Amino acid sequence: MKQRSVLITGASIAGPALAFWLRRHGGEIVVVERAPELRDGGQTVDIRGAGRKVVQRMGIEQAIRENTTHEDGIAFVDAENRTQAGIGAEAFGGEGPVAELEILRGELAKVLIARAQEGVTYVFGDQVTGLVDDGEKVEARFLHGATRTFDLVVIAEGINSRTRKLVFGDEVTMRPFNLYTAYFTIPRADTDGRWARWFSAPGSRSVLLRPDNLGTTRAAMMFLTSERGYEKLDRAEQQALLARVFADAGWEVPRVLAECFKAKDFYFEDVGQVRMPRWSKGRVALLGDAAYCASPVSGMGTSLALVGAYVLAGELGRHDDHREAFASYEKILRPYVKEAQSVPRFAPRLASPRTRPAIALRNTVLRFATVPVVQNLFGKLLSPPTNAITLPDYGTWTG
């Protein structure tokens, strides 16, 4: 690869993965992260399909296995905590709702950063406030650090990336699902076992409790609504909103709500997809959620981040001209992203039905999901298309 200096903004999954592969090709890599330190924990993510092939090529599959949540499957329960349907982690060849490799987002970030430290500079507690691309270099201004110049900049941030806006303005189109989700960690209770538990209440409200490998439980509270703007409320207002929405839901919701107000890692989002007409502009490129978030509904976020990082680094290694590299990266990855984003608008409604009869019907249908005769049909609905790409061989494998 032509020796380049590259600034990567974002140190979650896509950023460190890109740093790893860029170092395999050579170059000076700086990763800047707004958080003051590595965000450990986080919610559970899965590694499957092409994403799993990438971590194998990175030589980190075993390290990931040693830090998985050891989740045995997902159970759909009623208000009395009785299992109405269950799908084990081994279903659909380990590519179902719960994958064989489930790991906390922060734990995966730790593994990636540990593998991508040599030759990479990580700067925590800072952020880009300005980018000036003069055609030859990109001048990056920081909130705290000194202004620096780089050959290239890659924005590997979240769905609402501030740095993306500095370069691409309002080019982004958001595809909403009318779904709000709150994520946070709660103390483990006696009822929390090795199976994730999904409870649905009338009114398209659901709560998901998932085991982790750190002695706690990861909670997600979800509700569908046509009302917009809740993501702009402050934390206290969002927590109060959840208390109102889930007040009469039953099951273990009172316990979850009580812990919601105490949680230090509370995060609330308007679930949606990012649609960008282009993933690069001049010497700046987009990667991961900032470019093509498919939403948690798709089950493809981690695979897109890992595969995208692999392809972008590989194309930069293959082309001396960054414009050719960015164009090839987009040409290779866009079909995969399109497949990942082809989530039906009714998918959240299927997951969180509005009425008790609809909830009962969903559970009845799910009871047959793993029956061999109908498994292929359900596989199309419950297994995301994570293998819908042929990974290029850039000759940089380590595993």
C-alpha positions in Angstrom: 0.0 0.0 0.0 1.1 3.5 -0.7 2.3 4.8 2.7 -0.5 7.1 4.0 -1.4 8.8 7.2 -5.0 8.0 8.1 -7.2 9.5 10.8 -10.1 7.3 11.9 -12.8 8.8 14.1 -14.6 6.3 16.3 -13.1 3.4 18.4 -16.0 1.0 18.7 -15.9 -1.8 16.2 -15.5 -0.5 12.6 -12.7 1.9 13.6 -10.3 -0.5 15.4 -11.0 -3.2 12.7 -10.0 -0.8 10.0 -6.9 0.2 12.0 -5.9 -3.4 12.2 -6.2 -4.0 8.5 -4.6 -0.7 7.5 -1.5 -1.6 9.6 -1.3 -4.9 7.7 -0.9 -2.7 4.6 1.4 -0.2 6.2 0.8 3.5 7.1 0.5 5.8 10.0 -2.9 5.4 11.8 -4.5 7.6 14.4 -7.8 6.7 16.0 -9.7 9.4 17.9 -12.6 8.7 20.2 -14.9 11.2 21.9 -15.4 9.0 25.0 -12.8 9.6 27.7 -11.9 5.9 27.7 -12.8 2.7 26.0 -16.5 2.0 26.4 -16.6 -1.4 28.0 -19.7 -3.5 28.3 -22.5 -2.3 26.0 -25.2 -4.4 24.6 -24.7 -7.9 23.0 -23.7 -8.1 19.4 -23.3 -11.2 17.2 -20.6 -12.3 14.8 -21.8 -14.4 12.0 -21.5 -15.1 8.3 -18.9 -13.0 6.4 -18.2 -11.1 9.7 -17.0 -14.4 11.2 -14.8 -15.0 8.2 -13.2 -11.6 8.8 -12.4 -12.3 12.4 -10.9 -15.6 11.4 -8.7 -13.8 9.0 -7.7 -11.4 11.8 -6.8 -14.4 14.0 -9.1 -13.3 16.8 -11.9 -15.8 16.7 -10.5 -17.7 19.7 -10.1 -14.5 21.7 -13.8 -13.7 20.9 -14.9 -17.2 22.0 -13.2 -16.7 25.3 -15.2 -13.5 25.9 -18.7 -14.5 24.6 -21.8 -14.2 26.7 -22.4 -18.0 26.5 -26.1 -17.3 25.7 -27.9 -20.6 25.1 -30.8 -19.2 23.1 -33.9 -16.9 23.3 -37.2 -17.7 25.1 -40.4 -15.8 24.4 -42.2 -15.7 27.8 -45.6 -14.6 29.1 -46.5 -12.5 32.1 -46.0 -15.5 34.4 -42.5 -16.1 32.9 -43.7 -19.3 31.2 -41.8 -20.0 28.0 -44.2 -19.9 25.0 -41.5 -20.5 22.4 -37.8 -20.9 22.4 -35.0 -20.9 19.8 -31.6 -22.3 20.8 -28.3 -20.8 19.8 -27.6 -23.9 17.7 -30.7 -23.4 15.5 -30.3 -22.5 11.8 -26.7 -23.6 11.9 -25.8 -21.1 14.6 -27.1 -18.2 12.5 -30.5 -17.7 14.0 -31.8 -15.0 16.4 -29.0 -15.9 18.8 -25.7 -16.6 17.1 -23.0 -19.0 18.1 -20.7 -16.0 18.8 -22.4 -13.5 21.0 -20.3 -10.9 22.7 -20.8 -7.5 24.4 -19.9 -4.6 22.1 -17.3 -3.3 24.5 -15.7 -6.7 25.0 -15.4 -7.0 21.2 -13.9 -3.5 21.0 -11.3 -4.6 23.6 -10.3 -7.6 21.6 -10.0 -5.5 18.4 -8.0 -2.8 20.0 -5.7 -5.3 21.7 -5.1 -6.8 18.2 -4.7 -3.3 16.6 -2.3 -1.5 18.9 1.1 -1.9 17.3 1.7 1.1 15.1 -1.7 2.7 15.9 -2.2 5.8 18.1 -5.4 5.9 20.1 -6.6 9.3 21.4 -9.5 9.2 23.8 -11.5 12.2 25.2 -11.2 14.3 22.0 -13.2 14.8 18.8 -12.9 16.4 15.4 -14.4 19.9 15.2 -13.3 20.7 11.6 -12.0 19.1 8.4 -10.5 21.0 5.5 -9.7 19.0 2.4 -7.4 20.9 0.0 -7.1 18.1 -2.4 -3.6 17.1 -1.3 -4.2 16.6 2.5 -6.9 16.9 5.0 -6.5 19.3 7.9 -8.2 18.1 11.0 -9.0 20.4 13.9 -9.7 18.9 17.3 -11.6 20.0 20.4 -8.6 19.6 22.6 -5.6 18.4 20.6 -3.5 20.4 18.1 -4.5 20.7 14.5 -2.9 18.0 12.3 -2.9 17.0 8.6 -3.6 13.5 7.2 -3.6 11.9 3.8 -7.0 10.4 4.4 -9.8 10.6 7.0 -12.3 7.7 7.7 -15.4 8.5 9.7 -16.4 5.3 11.6 -18.9 6.7 14.1 -22.5 6.1 14.9 -25.8 6.7 13.2 -25.9 10.4 14.2 -22.2 11.1 13.5 -21.3 14.7 14.0 -18.1 14.4 12.0 -20.1 13.1 9.0 -22.2 16.3 9.1 -19.0 18.4 8.8 -18.2 16.9 5.5 -21.5 15.6 4.0 -23.9 18.1 5.5 -27.5 16.9 5.2 -26.9 14.3 2.5 -27.9 11.6 4.8 -31.4 10.1 4.6 -32.8 8.3 7.6 -35.3 5.4 7.3 -37.3 5.2 10.5 -39.0 2.2 11.9 -41.2 4.0 14.4 -39.3 2.1 17.0 -37.7 3.4 20.2 -35.3 1.3 22.2 -33.6 2.0 25.6 -30.5 -0.1 26.5 -28.9 -0.4 29.9 -27.3 -2.9 32.4 -29.1 -4.2 35.5 -28.0 -6.5 38.3 -28.5 -10.2 37.7 -31.6 -11.8 39.4 -32.4 -15.4 40.1 -34.7 -15.5 37.2 -31.9 -14.5 34.8 -30.4 -17.7 33.4 -28.4 -18.6 30.3 -31.3 -17.9 28.0 -32.3 -14.5 26.8 -36.0 -13.7 27.6 -38.3 -11.7 25.4 -41.5 -10.5 26.9 -44.2 -8.7 24.9 -47.1 -6.7 26.3 -50.1 -5.3 24.4 -49.5 -2.0 22.7 -46.4 -3.1 20.8 -44.2 -3.0 23.9 -41.4 -5.5 24.5 -38.6 -6.1 27.0 -35.5 -8.2 26.3 -33.2 -9.4 29.1 -29.9 -11.0 28.0 -27.2 -12.7 30.1 -23.6 -11.5 29.9 -20.3 -12.9 31.0 -19.7 -10.2 33.6 -22.2 -11.2 36.2 -24.9 -8.7 35.1 -27.9 -8.6 32.7 -28.3 -6.5 29.6 -31.8 -5.0 29.3 -33.6 -3.5 26.3 -37.0 -1.8 26.4 -38.7 -1.3 23.1 -42.0 0.3 22.0 -43.5 1.3 18.7 -45.2 4.7 18.2 -45.9 7.1 15.4 -44.8 10.0 17.6 -41.4 11.5 16.8 -38.7 13.4 18.6 -38.3 11.3 21.8 -34.6 10.8 21.0 -34.1 14.6 21.6 -35.4 14.5 25.2 -32.8 14.5 28.0 -32.0 11.3 29.9 -34.4 12.0 32.8 -37.2 12.8 30.4 -36.6 9.6 28.4 -36.6 7.5 31.6 -39.8 9.1 32.7 -41.3 8.3 29.3 -40.4 4.7 29.7 -42.0 4.6 33.1 -45.3 5.9 31.6 -45.2 3.7 28.5 -44.5 0.5 30.5 -46.4 1.3 33.7 -48.9 -1.5 33.4 -46.8 -4.0 31.3 -46.5 -6.6 34.0 -43.9 -9.5 34.1 -40.5 -8.2 35.5 -41.0 -4.8 34.1 -41.2 -3.0 37.5 -37.8 -4.5 38.4 -36.3 -3.3 35.0 -37.8 0.2 35.3 -36.4 0.6 38.8 -32.9 -0.3 37.6 -33.3 1.9 34.5 -33.2 5.0 36.6 -30.0 3.8 38.3 -28.2 2.6 35.2 -24.9 4.4 34.4 -24.9 3.2 30.8 -28.5 4.2 29.8 -28.8 4.8 26.1 -31.9 5.6 24.2 -32.3 5.7 20.4 -34.7 6.1 17.6 -34.1 2.9 15.6 -33.5 3.5 11.9 -31.3 3.0 9.0 -28.7 5.4 7.3 -29.0 5.8 3.6 -26.1 7.8 2.0 -25.9 8.5 -1.7 -22.1 8.3 -1.5 -19.6 7.0 1.1 -16.7 9.3 0.2 -16.0 12.9 -0.7 -12.5 13.9 -1.7 -10.1 12.4 0.8 -12.8 11.5 3.4 -14.7 8.2 3.6 -17.5 6.8 5.7 -17.5 3.4 7.3 -19.9 1.4 9.4 -23.1 2.9 10.9 -22.1 6.4 9.8 -22.3 5.2 6.2 -24.9 2.4 6.1 -26.4 1.5 9.5 -28.9 -1.3 8.9 -30.3 -1.0 12.4 -30.4 -3.6 15.2 -33.6 -4.9 13.5 -31.5 -6.3 10.7 -29.1 -8.3 12.9 -26.3 -7.2 10.5 -24.6 -4.2 12.2 -21.4 -6.0 13.4 -21.0 -7.9 10.2 -21.3 -4.8 8.1 -18.7 -3.0 10.3 -16.2 -5.8 10.2 -16.6 -6.6 6.5 -16.7 -2.9 5.5 -13.4 -2.3 7.4 -11.8 -5.3 5.7 -12.8 -4.2 2.2 -12.0 -0.6 2.7 -8.5 -1.3 3.9 -8.0 -3.9 1.2 -8.9 -1.5 -1.6 -6.7 1.2 -0.1 -3.9 -1.4 -0.2 -4.7 -2.4 -3.8 -4.9 1.2 -5.2 -2.4 4.0 -5.0 -5.2 6.5 -5.9 -7.6 6.9 -3.0 -10.4 7.8 -5.4 -10.1 4.5 -7.1 -9.9 2.7 -3.7 -13.0 4.5 -2.4 -15.0 3.8 -5.6 -14.0 0.1 -5.5 -14.9 -0.2 -1.8 -18.3 1.1 -2.5 -18.9 -1.0 -5.6 -18.0 -4.2 -3.7 -19.9 -3.4 -0.5 -23.1 -1.7 -1.7 -24.9 -5.0 -2.8 -24.1 -6.4 0.7 -25.4 -3.3 2.4 -28.5 -3.3 0.2 -29.3 -6.9 1.2 -28.7 -6.0 4.9 -31.0 -3.0 4.7 -33.9 -4.9 3.0 -35.7 -5.2 6.3 -39.5 -5.1 5.9 -41.2 -2.2 7.5 -43.5 -4.6 9.3 -40.6 -6.5 11.0 -40.8 -4.5 14.3 -44.5 -5.1 14.3 -44.0 -8.9 14.0 -41.5 -8.8 16.9 -43.7 -6.7 19.1 -47.4 -7.3 18.2 -50.1 -4.8 19.3 -52.7 -7.1 20.8 -52.8 -10.2 23.1 -54.2 -12.4 20.3 -51.4 -11.3 18.0 -48.8 -12.0 20.7 -50.2 -15.5 21.1 -50.2 -16.1 17.4 -46.6 -15.0 17.1 -45.5 -17.3 19.9 -47.4 -20.2 18.2 -45.7 -19.6 14.9 -42.3 -19.4 16.6 -42.8 -22.8 18.3 -42.6 -24.3 14.8 -39.6 -22.2 13.7 -37.1 -25.0 14.2 -39.2 -27.9 13.0 -37.1 -29.4 10.1 -40.0 -29.4 7.6 -40.4 -25.6 7.9 -37.0 -24.5 9.1 -35.9 -23.3 5.7 -38.8 -21.0 5.4 -38.3 -19.5 8.9 -34.5 -19.3 8.2 -35.2 -16.6 5.7 -37.1 -14.6 8.3 -34.9 -15.3 11.4 -31.4 -15.5 9.9 -29.9 -12.3 8.5 -28.2 -12.5 5.1 -24.7 -12.2 6.6 -23.1 -14.4 3.9 -24.4 -12.4 0.9 -20.9 -11.4 -0.2 -17.8 -13.1 -1.5 -14.9 -11.6 0.4 -11.9 -10.5 -1.7 -8.6 -12.0 -0.9 -6.1 -9.2 -0.2 -3.3 -11.5 1.0 -3.1 -10.1 4.4 -4.6 -12.9 6.5 -3.2 -13.7 9.9 -5.5 -16.5 10.9 
